[in-house]
Amino acid sequence: MDHWETADGVVELPDGRRVRGTGLRRPRGDVPLPDLAVYLQGRDPGFADREYRWVRWRDFRLPDSTEQALAALREAHVRAESERVEIACGGGIGRTGTALSVLAIMSGVAPDDAVAWVRAHYHRRAVETRAQRRWIAEVAASARA
């Protein structure tokens, strides 16, 4: 078994895909680099050692572009079927939990259950603001398409 499978923050979605949620401020340790990362940050993290998509998404807010965020999450969902995919913001809770909720919907979780599912399977405080919860509900139909 690859160390990725047992790394902190790896969540198995209902459709069997695995995605690692984390915070960029957390030490990486010996966790292998992802094949694709989606970074939800106010600024481009500028990593040269990995493939990533940057979604401009400031702390405690919503993504500047819903279209860009959904495109990155759709790609992450597809690639997670056979590749190591990582979703991260600064602390790994609010924005990351919000993105994981959308991935859960893409994987078959009912939109009304997505936040509770991520809190049960990833982090008990995932999705930190009412606006983030509303955004998940707003994009649910697009996420399922």
MARBA-3410 file (N, C-alpha, C, O; in Angstrom, 1 decimal):
145
0.8,-1.2,0.0,0.0,0.0,0.0,0.9,1.3,0.0,1.8,1.3,0.8 ~ 0.6,2.2,-0.9,1.3,3.5,-1.0,1.1,4.3,0.3,0.0,4.3,0.9 ~ 2.1,5.0,0.8,2.0,5.8,2.0,0.9,6.8,1.8,0.3,7.3,2.8 ~ 0.6,7.2,0.6,-0.5,8.2,0.3,-1.8,7.7,0.9,-2.5,8.5,1.5 ~ -2.1,6.4,0.8,-3.4,5.9,1.2,-3.6,6.0,2.7,-4.8,6.1,3.1
-2.5,6.1,3.5,-2.7,6.2,4.9,-2.3,7.5,5.5,-2.3,7.7,6.7 ~ -2.0,8.5,4.6,-1.6,9.8,5.0,-2.7,10.5,5.7,-3.9,10.3,5.4 ~ -2.3,11.4,6.6,-3.3,12.3,7.3,-4.1,13.1,6.3,-3.6,13.6,5.3 ~ -5.4,13.1,6.5,-6.3,13.9,5.6,-6.9,13.2,4.4,-7.7,13.8,3.7 ~ -6.4,12.0,4.1,-6.9,11.3,2.9,-8.4,10.8,3.3,-8.6,10.1,4.3
-9.3,11.1,2.4,-10.7,10.8,2.5,-11.1,9.9,1.3,-10.8,10.2,0.2 ~ -11.8,8.8,1.6,-12.3,8.0,0.6,-13.8,8.5,0.3,-14.6,8.4,1.2 ~ -14.0,9.0,-0.9,-15.3,9.5,-1.3,-16.2,8.3,-1.5,-15.7,7.2,-1.7 ~ -17.5,8.5,-1.5,-18.5,7.4,-1.7,-18.3,6.6,-3.0,-18.6,5.4,-3.1 ~ -17.7,7.2,-4.0,-17.5,6.5,-5.3,-16.1,5.8,-5.3,-15.7,5.3,-6.4
-15.4,5.8,-4.2,-14.2,5.0,-4.1,-12.9,5.8,-4.4,-11.8,5.4,-4.1 ~ -13.1,7.0,-4.9,-11.9,7.9,-5.2,-11.4,8.4,-3.8,-12.1,8.6,-2.9 ~ -10.1,8.6,-3.8,-9.5,9.2,-2.6,-8.9,10.5,-2.9,-8.2,10.7,-3.9 ~ -9.0,11.4,-2.0,-8.5,12.8,-2.1,-7.9,13.2,-0.7,-8.5,12.8,0.3 ~ -6.8,13.9,-0.8,-6.2,14.3,0.5,-6.5,15.8,0.7,-6.2,16.6,-0.1
-7.1,16.1,1.8,-7.3,17.5,2.3,-6.3,17.8,3.3,-5.9,17.0,4.1 ~ -5.7,19.0,3.1,-4.7,19.4,4.1,-4.6,21.0,4.1,-5.3,21.7,3.3 ~ -3.7,21.5,4.9,-3.4,22.9,5.0,-2.0,23.1,4.6,-1.1,22.4,4.9 ~ -1.8,24.2,3.8,-0.5,24.5,3.3,0.5,24.9,4.5,1.7,24.9,4.3 ~ -0.1,25.3,5.6,0.7,25.7,6.7,1.1,24.5,7.6,1.9,24.7,8.5
0.6,23.4,7.3,1.0,22.1,8.0,2.2,21.5,7.4,2.4,21.6,6.2 ~ 3.1,21.0,8.2,4.3,20.3,7.6,3.9,19.1,6.8,3.0,18.4,7.1 ~ 4.5,19.0,5.6,4.2,17.9,4.7,4.7,16.6,5.2,4.1,15.5,4.9 ~ 5.8,16.6,5.9,6.4,15.4,6.4,6.9,14.5,5.2,7.4,15.0,4.2 ~ 6.6,13.2,5.3,7.0,12.3,4.3,5.9,11.9,3.3,6.0,10.9,2.6
4.8,12.7,3.4,3.7,12.4,2.5,4.1,12.7,1.0,4.6,13.8,0.7 ~ 3.9,11.7,0.1,4.3,11.9,-1.3,3.6,13.1,-1.9,2.5,13.5,-1.5 ~ 4.3,13.8,-2.8,3.7,14.9,-3.5,2.5,14.3,-4.4,2.5,13.2,-4.8 ~ 1.4,15.2,-4.5,0.3,14.7,-5.3,0.6,14.8,-6.8,1.6,15.4,-7.3 ~ -0.2,14.0,-7.6,-0.1,14.1,-9.0,-0.8,15.4,-9.5,-0.4,16.0,-10.5
-1.8,15.8,-8.8,-2.5,17.1,-9.0,-2.9,17.7,-7.7,-3.4,16.9,-6.8 ~ -2.7,18.9,-7.5,-3.1,19.6,-6.3,-4.1,20.8,-6.7,-3.8,21.4,-7.8 ~ -5.1,21.1,-5.9,-5.9,22.2,-6.1,-5.7,23.1,-4.8,-6.0,22.7,-3.7 ~ -5.1,24.3,-5.1,-4.8,25.2,-3.9,-5.7,26.3,-3.9,-5.9,27.1,-4.9 ~ -6.4,26.5,-2.8,-7.5,27.5,-2.6,-6.9,28.6,-1.7,-7.0,28.6,-0.5
-6.3,29.6,-2.4,-5.5,30.6,-1.7,-5.8,32.0,-2.3,-6.2,32.1,-3.4 ~ -5.5,33.0,-1.5,-5.6,34.4,-2.0,-4.5,34.7,-3.0,-4.7,35.5,-3.9 ~ -3.4,34.0,-2.9,-2.3,34.2,-3.8,-1.8,32.8,-4.4,-1.9,31.8,-3.7 ~ -1.3,32.9,-5.6,-0.7,31.7,-6.2,0.5,31.2,-5.4,1.4,32.0,-5.1 ~ 0.4,29.9,-4.9,1.5,29.5,-4.0,2.8,29.3,-4.8,3.9,29.2,-4.1
2.8,29.2,-6.1,4.0,29.2,-6.9,4.9,28.0,-6.8,6.1,28.1,-6.9 ~ 4.4,26.8,-6.5,5.2,25.6,-6.4,5.7,25.2,-7.8,5.0,25.2,-8.8 ~ 7.0,24.9,-7.9,7.6,24.5,-9.1,7.8,23.0,-9.2,8.1,22.4,-10.2 ~ 7.6,22.3,-8.0,7.8,20.9,-7.9,6.6,20.0,-8.1,6.7,18.8,-7.8 ~ 5.5,20.5,-8.5,4.2,19.7,-8.6,3.2,20.4,-9.6,3.3,21.6,-9.8
2.3,19.6,-10.1,1.3,20.1,-10.9,0.1,20.6,-10.0,-0.3,19.8,-9.1 ~ -0.3,21.8,-10.2,-1.4,22.3,-9.4,-2.3,23.2,-10.2,-1.9,23.8,-11.2 ~ -3.5,23.4,-9.6,-4.4,24.4,-10.1,-4.6,25.4,-8.9,-4.9,25.0,-7.8 ~ -4.5,26.7,-9.2,-4.7,27.7,-8.2,-6.1,28.3,-8.4,-6.4,28.8,-9.5 ~ -6.9,28.3,-7.3,-8.2,28.9,-7.3,-8.1,30.1,-6.4,-7.8,29.9,-5.2
-8.2,31.3,-6.9,-8.2,32.5,-6.0,-9.4,32.4,-5.0,-10.5,32.6,-5.5 ~ -9.0,32.2,-3.8,-10.1,32.0,-2.8,-9.5,32.5,-1.4,-8.7,31.7,-0.8 ~ -9.9,33.6,-1.0,-9.3,34.2,0.2,-10.0,33.6,1.5,-11.1,33.1,1.4 ~ -9.2,33.6,2.5,-9.6,33.0,3.8,-11.0,33.5,4.3,-11.3,34.7,4.2 ~ -11.8,32.6,4.7,-13.2,32.8,5.2,-14.1,33.4,4.1,-15.2,33.8,4.5
-13.7,33.3,2.9,-14.6,33.9,1.8,-15.0,32.7,0.8,-14.9,31.6,1.1 ~ -15.5,33.2,-0.3,-15.9,32.3,-1.4,-14.9,32.5,-2.5,-14.2,33.5,-2.6 ~ -14.8,31.5,-3.5,-13.9,31.7,-4.6,-14.2,32.9,-5.4,-15.4,33.2,-5.5 ~ -13.2,33.6,-5.9,-13.5,34.7,-6.8,-14.2,34.3,-8.0,-15.1,35.1,-8.5 ~ -14.0,33.1,-8.5,-14.7,32.6,-9.7,-15.3,31.2,-9.4,-14.5,30.3,-9.3
-16.6,31.1,-9.3,-17.2,29.8,-9.1,-16.9,28.9,-10.3,-16.7,27.7,-10.1 ~ -16.9,29.5,-11.5,-16.6,28.7,-12.7,-15.2,28.1,-12.6,-15.0,26.9,-12.9 ~ -14.2,28.9,-12.2,-12.9,28.4,-12.1,-12.8,27.3,-11.0,-12.1,26.3,-11.2 ~ -13.4,27.5,-9.9,-13.4,26.6,-8.8,-14.0,25.3,-9.2,-13.4,24.2,-8.9 ~ -15.2,25.3,-9.8,-15.8,24.1,-10.3,-15.0,23.3,-11.3,-15.0,22.1,-11.3
-14.4,24.0,-12.2,-13.5,23.4,-13.2,-12.4,22.7,-12.6,-12.0,21.5,-12.9 ~ -11.7,23.3,-11.6,-10.6,22.7,-10.9,-11.1,21.5,-10.1,-10.4,20.4,-10.1 ~ -12.2,21.6,-9.5,-12.8,20.4,-8.7,-13.2,19.3,-9.6,-13.1,18.1,-9.2 ~ -13.8,19.6,-10.7,-14.2,18.5,-11.7,-12.9,17.8,-12.1,-12.9,16.6,-12.2 ~ -11.9,18.5,-12.5,-10.6,17.9,-12.9,-10.1,17.0,-11.7,-9.6,15.9,-12.0
-10.1,17.6,-10.5,-9.6,16.8,-9.4,-10.4,15.5,-9.2,-9.8,14.5,-8.9 ~ -11.7,15.6,-9.3,-12.6,14.4,-9.2,-12.3,13.4,-10.2,-12.1,12.2,-9.9 ~ -12.1,13.8,-11.5,-11.8,12.8,-12.5,-10.4,12.2,-12.3,-10.3,11.0,-12.4 ~ -9.5,13.0,-12.0,-8.1,12.5,-11.8,-7.9,11.6,-10.6,-7.0,10.8,-10.5 ~ -8.8,11.9,-9.5,-8.7,11.1,-8.3,-9.0,9.6,-8.5,-8.7,8.8,-7.6
-9.6,9.3,-9.6,-9.9,7.9,-9.9,-8.7,7.1,-10.0,-8.7,5.9,-9.6 ~ -7.6,7.7,-10.5,-6.3,6.9,-10.7,-5.1,7.6,-10.3,-4.0,7.1,-10.4 ~ -5.2,8.8,-9.7,-4.0,9.6,-9.3,-4.2,10.1,-7.9,-5.3,10.2,-7.3 ~ -3.0,10.6,-7.4,-3.0,11.2,-6.0,-3.4,12.7,-6.2,-2.8,13.4,-6.9 ~ -4.5,13.1,-5.6,-5.1,14.4,-5.7,-5.1,15.0,-4.3,-5.5,14.4,-3.3
-4.7,16.3,-4.2,-4.7,17.0,-2.9,-5.5,18.3,-3.0,-5.4,19.0,-4.1 ~ -6.2,18.6,-2.0,-7.0,19.9,-2.0,-6.5,20.6,-0.7,-6.4,20.0,0.4 ~ -6.1,21.8,-0.8,-5.5,22.5,0.3,-5.8,24.0,0.3,-5.8,24.6,-0.8 ~ -6.0,24.6,1.5,-6.0,26.0,1.7,-4.9,26.3,2.8,-4.1,25.4,3.0 ~ -5.0,27.4,3.4,-4.0,27.7,4.4,-4.0,26.7,5.6,-3.0,26.1,6.0
-5.2,26.6,6.3,-5.3,25.8,7.5,-5.9,24.4,7.2,-5.7,23.5,8.0 ~ -6.5,24.2,6.1,-7.0,22.9,5.7,-8.4,22.6,6.3,-8.8,21.4,6.3 ~ -9.2,23.6,6.7,-10.5,23.4,7.3,-11.6,24.0,6.5,-12.4,23.3,5.9 ~ -11.7,25.3,6.4,-12.8,26.0,5.8,-13.0,25.8,4.3,-13.9,25.2,3.8 ~ -12.0,26.4,3.6,-12.0,26.3,2.1,-11.8,24.9,1.7,-12.5,24.4,0.7
-10.9,24.2,2.3,-10.7,22.8,1.9,-11.9,21.9,2.2,-12.3,21.1,1.4 ~ -12.6,22.1,3.4,-13.8,21.4,3.7,-14.9,21.7,2.7,-15.7,20.9,2.3 ~ -15.0,23.0,2.3,-16.0,23.4,1.3,-15.8,22.7,0.0,-16.7,22.2,-0.6 ~ -14.5,22.7,-0.5,-14.2,22.0,-1.7,-14.5,20.5,-1.6,-15.0,19.9,-2.5 ~ -14.1,19.9,-0.5,-14.4,18.5,-0.3,-15.9,18.2,-0.3,-16.3,17.1,-0.7
-16.7,19.1,0.2,-18.1,18.9,0.2,-18.6,18.9,-1.2,-19.5,18.1,-1.6 ~ -18.1,19.7,-2.1,-18.5,19.7,-3.5,-18.0,18.4,-4.1,-18.8,17.8,-4.9 ~ -16.8,17.9,-3.8,-16.4,16.6,-4.3,-17.3,15.5,-3.8,-17.5,14.5,-4.5 ~ -17.7,15.6,-2.6,-18.6,14.6,-2.0,-19.9,14.5,-2.9,-20.4,13.4,-3.1 ~ -20.4,15.7,-3.2,-21.6,15.8,-4.0,-21.4,15.1,-5.4,-22.2,14.4,-5.9
-20.2,15.4,-6.0,-19.8,14.8,-7.3,-19.8,13.3,-7.2,-19.9,12.6,-8.2 ~ -19.5,12.8,-6.0,-19.3,11.4,-5.7,-20.6,10.7,-5.3,-20.6,9.5,-5.1 ~ -21.7,11.5,-5.2,-23.0,10.8,-4.9,-23.7,11.2,-3.6,-24.8,10.8,-3.3 ~ -23.0,12.0,-2.8,-23.6,12.4,-1.5,-24.7,13.5,-1.8,-24.5,14.3,-2.7 ~ -25.8,13.4,-1.2,-26.9,14.3,-1.4,-26.4,15.7,-0.9,-25.8,15.8,0.1
-26.7,16.7,-1.7,-26.3,18.1,-1.4,-26.6,18.5,0.1,-25.7,19.1,0.7 ~ -27.8,18.2,0.6,-28.1,18.5,1.9,-27.3,17.8,3.0,-27.2,18.3,4.1 ~ -26.6,16.7,2.6,-25.8,15.9,3.5,-24.3,16.2,3.4,-23.5,15.6,4.2 ~ -23.9,17.0,2.4,-22.5,17.1,2.1,-21.6,17.6,3.2,-20.6,17.1,3.5 ~ -22.1,18.7,3.9,-21.3,19.3,4.9,-21.1,18.3,6.1,-20.0,18.1,6.6
-22.2,17.7,6.5,-22.2,16.7,7.6,-21.3,15.5,7.2,-20.5,15.0,8.0 ~ -21.3,15.1,5.9,-20.5,14.0,5.5,-19.0,14.3,5.6,-18.2,13.5,6.1 ~ -18.6,15.5,5.2,-17.2,15.9,5.2,-16.8,16.1,6.7,-15.7,15.8,7.1 ~ -17.7,16.6,7.5,-17.3,16.8,8.9,-17.1,15.4,9.6,-16.3,15.3,10.5 ~ -17.9,14.4,9.2,-17.7,13.1,9.7,-16.5,12.3,9.2,-15.9,11.5,9.9
-16.1,12.6,7.9,-15.1,11.8,7.3,-13.7,12.6,7.2,-12.7,11.9,6.9 ~ -13.7,13.9,7.4,-12.5,14.7,7.2,-12.1,15.5,8.4,-11.1,15.2,9.1 ~ -12.9,16.5,8.8,-12.6,17.3,9.9,-13.9,17.8,10.5,-14.8,18.3,9.8 ~ -14.0,17.7,11.8,-15.3,18.1,12.5,-15.7,19.5,12.3,-16.9,19.9,12.5 ~ -14.8,20.4,12.0,-15.1,21.8,11.8,-15.1,22.3,10.4,-15.1,23.5,10.1
-15.0,21.3,9.4,-14.9,21.6,8.0,-16.1,22.5,7.6,-17.2,22.3,8.1 ~ -15.8,23.4,6.7,-16.8,24.4,6.2,-17.1,25.4,7.4,-17.9,25.1,8.2 ~ -16.5,26.5,7.4,-16.5,27.4,8.5,-17.5,28.5,8.5,-17.8,29.0,9.6 ~ -18.1,28.9,7.4,-19.0,30.0,7.4,-20.3,29.7,6.8,-20.4,28.7,6.0 ~ -21.3,30.5,7.1,-22.6,30.3,6.5,-22.5,30.5,5.0,-23.2,29.8,4.2
-21.7,31.5,4.6,-21.6,31.7,3.1,-21.0,30.5,2.4,-21.4,30.2,1.3 ~ -20.1,29.8,3.0,-19.5,28.6,2.4,-20.6,27.5,2.3,-20.7,26.8,1.3 ~ -21.4,27.4,3.3,-22.5,26.4,3.3,-23.5,26.8,2.2,-24.0,25.9,1.4 ~ -23.8,28.1,2.0,-24.8,28.5,1.0,-24.2,28.3,-0.4,-24.9,27.8,-1.3 ~ -22.9,28.5,-0.5,-22.2,28.3,-1.8,-22.3,26.8,-2.2,-22.5,26.5,-3.4
-22.1,25.9,-1.3,-22.2,24.5,-1.6,-23.6,24.2,-2.1,-23.7,23.5,-3.1 ~ -24.6,24.7,-1.5,-26.0,24.5,-1.9,-26.2,25.1,-3.3,-26.9,24.5,-4.2 ~ -25.6,26.3,-3.6,-25.8,27.0,-4.9,-25.1,26.2,-6.0,-25.7,26.2,-7.1 ~ -24.0,25.6,-5.8,-23.3,24.9,-6.9,-23.6,23.4,-7.0,-23.1,22.7,-7.8 ~ -24.5,22.9,-6.1,-24.8,21.5,-6.0,-25.3,21.0,-7.4,-24.8,19.9,-7.8
-26.2,21.7,-8.0,-26.7,21.2,-9.3,-25.6,21.1,-10.3,-25.5,20.2,-11.1 ~ -24.7,22.1,-10.4,-23.6,22.1,-11.3,-22.6,21.0,-11.0,-22.0,20.4,-11.9 ~ -22.4,20.7,-9.7,-21.5,19.7,-9.3,-22.0,18.3,-9.7,-21.2,17.4,-10.0 ~ -23.3,18.1,-9.7,-23.9,16.8,-10.0,-23.9,16.6,-11.5,-23.9,15.4,-12.0 ~ -23.8,17.6,-12.3,-23.9,17.5,-13.8,-22.7,16.9,-14.4,-22.6,16.7,-15.6
END
